[in-house]
Amino acid sequence: MRSLYNKILSISSKKQSEKFIYFISFIESSVFPIPIVFLMIPVQLVKRHRAMAIGFFVTVFSVLGGALGYYLGYFFYDTIGAKVISLYGYQESFISFTNSITKEMEFWIVFF
């Protein structure tokens, strides 16, 4: 366990570590669900003088990734999304979910 800890701290001290977590934050909130906090905290521990800025930019990139995910779903649901839902057999669940929300609430559900 100690070697894993040392490896993470070693990677966190590299120059590209901030750009990497910003990219992961963007991807995580749009298409690839991996928790960014396990990558962000070691970088913040190593770069304490930039911890607040790192947290801010991770949040910004996460919101931008969420917006991308929303637009991907909005524009590609008919061609890709419906097939994926059908593949997993969630058609009825998805229909009941979409009937329970209104079109006016979509923006607020995604962003808040």
GUDRENMI-686008 format. One record per atom (N, C-alpha, C): x, y, z; residue in one letter; atom name; residue number from 0. Coordinates in steps of 0.1 Angstrom, whole numbers, plus 5000, padded with zeros to 4 digits. Layout:
residues N
SITE     c1     c2     c3   numar   lumgu   domi
SITE      X      Y      Z       a      CA    NUM
...
END
This chain:
residues 112
SITE     c1     c2     c3   numar   lumgu   domi
SITE   5008   4988   5000       m       N      0
SITE   5000   5000   5000       m      CA      0
SITE   5009   5013   5000       m       C      0
SITE   5020   5012   5007       r       N      1
SITE   5029   5023   5008       r      CA      1
SITE   5035   5026   4994       r       C      1
SITE   5038   5016   4986       s       N      2
SITE   5044   5018   4973       s      CA      2
SITE   5034   5025   4964       s       C      2
SITE   5021   5021   4965       l       N      3
SITE   5011   5028   4957       l      CA      3
SITE   5010   5043   4961       l       C      3
SITE   5010   5045   4973       y       N      4
SITE   5009   5059   4978       y      CA      4
SITE   5021   5067   4973       y       C      4
SITE   5033   5062   4974       n       N      5
SITE   5045   5068   4968       n      CA      5
SITE   5044   5071   4953       n       C      5
SITE   5039   5061   4946       k       N      6
SITE   5038   5062   4932       k      CA      6
SITE   5028   5073   4928       k       C      6
SITE   5017   5074   4935       i       N      7
SITE   5007   5085   4933       i      CA      7
SITE   5013   5098   4936       i       C      7
SITE   5020   5100   4946       l       N      8
SITE   5026   5112   4950       l      CA      8
SITE   5037   5116   4939       l       C      8
SITE   5044   5106   4934       s       N      9
SITE   5054   5108   4924       s      CA      9
SITE   5048   5114   4911       s       C      9
SITE   5037   5107   4907       i       N     10
SITE   5030   5112   4895       i      CA     10
SITE   5024   5126   4897       i       C     10
SITE   5019   5128   4909       s       N     11
SITE   5013   5141   4912       s      CA     11
SITE   5022   5153   4912       s       C     11
SITE   5035   5150   4913       s       N     12
SITE   5045   5161   4913       s      CA     12
SITE   5050   5164   4899       s       C     12
SITE   5046   5157   4889       k       N     13
SITE   5050   5160   4876       k      CA     13
SITE   5043   5172   4870       k       C     13
SITE   5049   5178   4861       k       N     14
SITE   5044   5191   4855       k      CA     14
SITE   5031   5190   4848       k       C     14
SITE   5028   5178   4842       q       N     15
SITE   5016   5176   4835       q      CA     15
SITE   5004   5171   4843       q       C     15
SITE   5006   5170   4856       s       N     16
SITE   4996   5164   4865       s      CA     16
SITE   4983   5172   4865       s       C     16
SITE   4985   5185   4865       e       N     17
SITE   4973   5194   4866       e      CA     17
SITE   4965   5193   4853       e       C     17
SITE   4972   5193   4841       k       N     18
SITE   4965   5192   4829       k      CA     18
SITE   4958   5178   4828       k       C     18
SITE   4964   5168   4833       f       N     19
SITE   4958   5155   4833       f      CA     19
SITE   4945   5154   4841       f       C     19
SITE   4945   5160   4853       i       N     20
SITE   4933   5159   4861       i      CA     20
SITE   4922   5168   4855       i       C     20
SITE   4926   5179   4849       y       N     21
SITE   4916   5187   4842       y      CA     21
SITE   4909   5179   4831       y       C     21
SITE   4917   5172   4823       f       N     22
SITE   4912   5164   4812       f      CA     22
SITE   4903   5153   4818       f       C     22
SITE   4908   5146   4828       i       N     23
SITE   4900   5135   4834       i      CA     23
SITE   4887   5141   4840       i       C     23
SITE   4887   5153   4846       s       N     24
SITE   4875   5159   4851       s      CA     24
SITE   4865   5161   4840       s       C     24
SITE   4870   5166   4829       f       N     25
SITE   4861   5169   4817       f      CA     25
SITE   4855   5156   4812       f       C     25
SITE   4863   5146   4810       i       N     26
SITE   4859   5133   4805       i      CA     26
SITE   4849   5126   4815       i       C     26
SITE   4853   5127   4827       e       N     27
SITE   4845   5120   4838       e      CA     27
SITE   4831   5125   4838       e       C     27
SITE   4829   5137   4837       s       N     28
SITE   4815   5143   4838       s      CA     28
SITE   4807   5142   4825       s       C     28
SITE   4814   5138   4814       s       N     29
SITE   4806   5137   4801       s      CA     29
SITE   4804   5122   4797       s       C     29
SITE   4814   5114   4797       v       N     30
SITE   4813   5101   4791       v      CA     30
SITE   4819   5090   4798       v       C     30
SITE   4829   5092   4807       f       N     31
SITE   4836   5082   4813       f      CA     31
SITE   4837   5083   4829       f       C     31
SITE   4828   5076   4836       p       N     32
SITE   4826   5079   4850       p      CA     32
SITE   4837   5073   4859       p       C     32
SITE   4847   5080   4861       i       N     33
SITE   4857   5076   4871       i      CA     33
SITE   4859   5088   4881       i       C     33
SITE   4859   5085   4894       p       N     34
SITE   4859   5096   4904       p      CA     34
SITE   4873   5104   4903       p       C     34
SITE   4871   5117   4901       i       N     35
SITE   4883   5125   4900       i      CA     35
SITE   4890   5128   4913       i       C     35
SITE   4882   5127   4924       v       N     36
SITE   4887   5131   4937       v      CA     36
SITE   4900   5123   4941       v       C     36
SITE   4901   5110   4937       f       N     37
SITE   4912   5102   4940       f      CA     37
SITE   4925   5107   4933       f       C     37
SITE   4923   5114   4922       l       N     38
SITE   4934   5119   4915       l      CA     38
SITE   4937   5134   4919       l       C     38
SITE   4927   5141   4922       m       N     39
SITE   4928   5155   4925       m      CA     39
SITE   4935   5158   4938       m       C     39
SITE   4931   5150   4949       i       N     40
SITE   4937   5152   4962       i      CA     40
SITE   4952   5151   4963       i       C     40
SITE   4958   5140   4957       p       N     41
SITE   4972   5139   4957       p      CA     41
SITE   4979   5151   4950       p       C     41
SITE   4974   5155   4939       v       N     42
SITE   4980   5167   4932       v      CA     42
SITE   4979   5179   4941       v       C     42
SITE   4968   5181   4948       q       N     43
SITE   4966   5192   4957       q      CA     43
SITE   4976   5191   4969       q       C     43
SITE   4978   5179   4974       l       N     44
SITE   4988   5178   4985       l      CA     44
SITE   5002   5181   4981       l       C     44
SITE   5006   5177   4969       v       N     45
SITE   5019   5180   4964       v      CA     45
SITE   5021   5194   4960       v       C     45
SITE   5010   5200   4954       k       N     46
SITE   5011   5214   4950       k      CA     46
SITE   5002   5223   4959       k       C     46
SITE   5005   5223   4971       r       N     47
SITE   4996   5230   4981       r      CA     47
SITE   4994   5245   4978       r       C     47
SITE   5003   5251   4972       h       N     48
SITE   5002   5265   4968       h      CA     48
SITE   4992   5268   4957       h       C     48
SITE   4988   5257   4950       r       N     49
SITE   4979   5258   4939       r      CA     49
SITE   4966   5250   4942       r       C     49
SITE   4964   5246   4954       a       N     50
SITE   4953   5237   4957       a      CA     50
SITE   4939   5243   4954       a       C     50
SITE   4937   5256   4958       m       N     51
SITE   4924   5262   4955       m      CA     51
SITE   4922   5264   4940       m       C     51
SITE   4933   5268   4933       a       N     52
SITE   4932   5269   4918       a      CA     52
SITE   4929   5256   4911       a       C     52
SITE   4935   5246   4916       i       N     53
SITE   4933   5232   4910       i      CA     53
SITE   4918   5228   4913       i       C     53
SITE   4913   5230   4925       g       N     54
SITE   4899   5227   4928       g      CA     54
SITE   4890   5235   4919       g       C     54
SITE   4893   5248   4917       f       N     55
SITE   4884   5256   4909       f      CA     55
SITE   4884   5251   4894       f       C     55
SITE   4896   5249   4889       f       N     56
SITE   4896   5245   4875       f      CA     56
SITE   4891   5231   4872       f       C     56
SITE   4892   5222   4882       v       N     57
SITE   4886   5209   4881       v      CA     57
SITE   4871   5210   4881       v       C     57
SITE   4866   5219   4889       t       N     58
SITE   4851   5222   4889       t      CA     58
SITE   4847   5228   4875       t       C     58
SITE   4854   5237   4870       v       N     59
SITE   4851   5243   4857       v      CA     59
SITE   4851   5233   4846       v       C     59
SITE   4861   5225   4846       f       N     60
SITE   4862   5214   4835       f      CA     60
SITE   4851   5204   4837       f       C     60
SITE   4847   5201   4849       s       N     61
SITE   4836   5191   4852       s      CA     61
SITE   4823   5197   4847       s       C     61
SITE   4820   5210   4849       v       N     62
SITE   4808   5216   4844       v      CA     62
SITE   4808   5216   4829       v       C     62
SITE   4819   5219   4823       l       N     63
SITE   4820   5219   4808       l      CA     63
SITE   4818   5205   4803       l       C     63
SITE   4824   5195   4809       g       N     64
SITE   4821   5181   4805       g      CA     64
SITE   4807   5177   4807       g       C     64
SITE   4800   5182   4818       g       N     65
SITE   4786   5179   4819       g      CA     65
SITE   4778   5185   4808       g       C     65
SITE   4782   5197   4804       a       N     66
SITE   4775   5204   4793       a      CA     66
SITE   4777   5195   4780       a       C     66
SITE   4789   5191   4778       l       N     67
SITE   4791   5182   4766       l      CA     67
SITE   4783   5170   4767       l       C     67
SITE   4782   5163   4778       g       N     68
SITE   4774   5151   4780       g      CA     68
SITE   4760   5154   4777       g       C     68
SITE   4755   5165   4782       y       N     69
SITE   4741   5169   4779       y      CA     69
SITE   4738   5170   4764       y       C     69
SITE   4747   5178   4758       y       N     70
SITE   4745   5180   4743       y      CA     70
SITE   4747   5167   4735       y       C     70
SITE   4756   5158   4739       l       N     71
SITE   4757   5145   4733       l      CA     71
SITE   4745   5137   4734       l       C     71
SITE   4739   5137   4746       g       N     72
SITE   4726   5130   4748       g      CA     72
SITE   4715   5137   4740       g       C     72
SITE   4715   5150   4740       y       N     73
SITE   4704   5157   4733       y      CA     73
SITE   4704   5155   4718       y       C     73
SITE   4716   5155   4712       f       N     74
SITE   4718   5154   4697       f      CA     74
SITE   4719   5140   4692       f       C     74
SITE   4723   5131   4700       f       N     75
SITE   4726   5117   4695       f      CA     75
SITE   4717   5107   4702       f       C     75
SITE   4707   5111   4709       y       N     76
SITE   4698   5101   4715       y      CA     76
SITE   4691   5092   4705       y       C     76
SITE   4686   5099   4694       d       N     77
SITE   4678   5091   4684       d      CA     77
SITE   4687   5081   4677       d       C     77
SITE   4699   5084   4674       t       N     78
SITE   4708   5075   4666       t      CA     78
SITE   4715   5065   4675       t       C     78
SITE   4720   5069   4687       i       N     79
SITE   4728   5060   4695       i      CA     79
SITE   4721   5057   4708       i       C     79
SITE   4716   5067   4715       g       N     80
SITE   4711   5065   4729       g      CA     80
SITE   4700   5055   4730       g       C     80
SITE   4690   5056   4720       a       N     81
SITE   4679   5046   4721       a      CA     81
SITE   4684   5032   4719       a       C     81
SITE   4694   5030   4711       k       N     82
SITE   4699   5016   4708       k      CA     82
SITE   4706   5011   4721       k       C     82
SITE   4713   5020   4728       v       N     83
SITE   4720   5016   4740       v      CA     83
SITE   4710   5012   4751       v       C     83
SITE   4700   5020   4753       i       N     84
SITE   4689   5017   4762       i      CA     84
SITE   4683   5004   4759       i       C     84
SITE   4680   5002   4746       s       N     85
SITE   4674   4990   4742       s      CA     85
SITE   4683   4978   4744       s       C     85
SITE   4696   4980   4742       l       N     86
SITE   4705   4969   4744       l      CA     86
SITE   4705   4964   4758       l       C     86
SITE   4704   4973   4768       y       N     87
SITE   4704   4969   4782       y      CA     87
SITE   4690   4966   4787       y       C     87
SITE   4680   4968   4779       g       N     88
SITE   4666   4964   4783       g      CA     88
SITE   4660   4974   4793       g       C     88
SITE   4663   4987   4792       y       N     89
SITE   4658   4997   4801       y      CA     89
SITE   4648   5006   4794       y       C     89
SITE   4641   5001   4783       q       N     90
SITE   4631   5010   4776       q      CA     90
SITE   4620   5015   4786       q       C     90
SITE   4614   5005   4793       e       N     91
SITE   4603   5009   4802       e      CA     91
SITE   4607   5018   4813       e       C     91
SITE   4618   5016   4819       s       N     92
SITE   4624   5024   4830       s      CA     92
SITE   4627   5038   4824       s       C     92
SITE   4632   5039   4812       f       N     93
SITE   4636   5052   4807       f      CA     93
SITE   4623   5060   4803       f       C     93
SITE   4613   5053   4798       i       N     94
SITE   4601   5060   4795       i      CA     94
SITE   4594   5065   4807       i       C     94
SITE   4594   5057   4818       s       N     95
SITE   4587   5062   4830       s      CA     95
SITE   4595   5074   4836       s       C     95
SITE   4608   5073   4835       f       N     96
SITE   4617   5084   4840       f      CA     96
SITE   4614   5097   4832       f       C     96
SITE   4614   5096   4819       t       N     97
SITE   4612   5108   4811       t      CA     97
SITE   4598   5114   4812       t       C     97
SITE   4588   5105   4815       n       N     98
SITE   4575   5110   4818       n      CA     98
SITE   4574   5117   4831       n       C     98
SITE   4583   5114   4840       s       N     99
SITE   4582   5120   4854       s      CA     99
SITE   4588   5134   4854       s       C     99
SITE   4596   5138   4844       i       N    100
SITE   4602   5151   4844       i      CA    100
SITE   4596   5159   4833       i       C    100
SITE   4596   5172   4834       t       N    101
SITE   4591   5180   4823       t      CA    101
SITE   4602   5187   4815       t       C    101
SITE   4599   5191   4803       k       N    102
SITE   4609   5197   4795       k      CA    102
SITE   4615   5210   4801       k       C    102
SITE   4607   5217   4809       e       N    103
SITE   4612   5229   4815       e      CA    103
SITE   4623   5226   4826       e       C    103
SITE   4623   5214   4831       m       N    104
SITE   4632   5211   4842       m      CA    104
SITE   4646   5205   4837       m       C    104
SITE   4647   5202   4825       e       N    105
SITE   4659   5195   4820       e      CA    105
SITE   4672   5203   4823       e       C    105
SITE   4672   5216   4820       f       N    106
SITE   4684   5224   4822       f      CA    106
SITE   4688   5223   4837       f       C    106
SITE   4678   5225   4846       w       N    107
SITE   4681   5226   4860       w      CA    107
SITE   4685   5212   4866       w       C    107
SITE   4680   5201   4860       i       N    108
SITE   4684   5188   4865       i      CA    108
SITE   4698   5185   4861       i       C    108
SITE   4702   5189   4849       v       N    109
SITE   4716   5186   4845       v      CA    109
SITE   4726   5195   4852       v       C    109
SITE   4723   5208   4854       f       N    110
SITE   4733   5217   4859       f      CA    110
SITE   4732   5220   4874       f       C    110
SITE   4721   5216   4881       f       N    111
SITE   4720   5218   4895       f      CA    111
SITE   4714   5206   4901       f       C    111
END
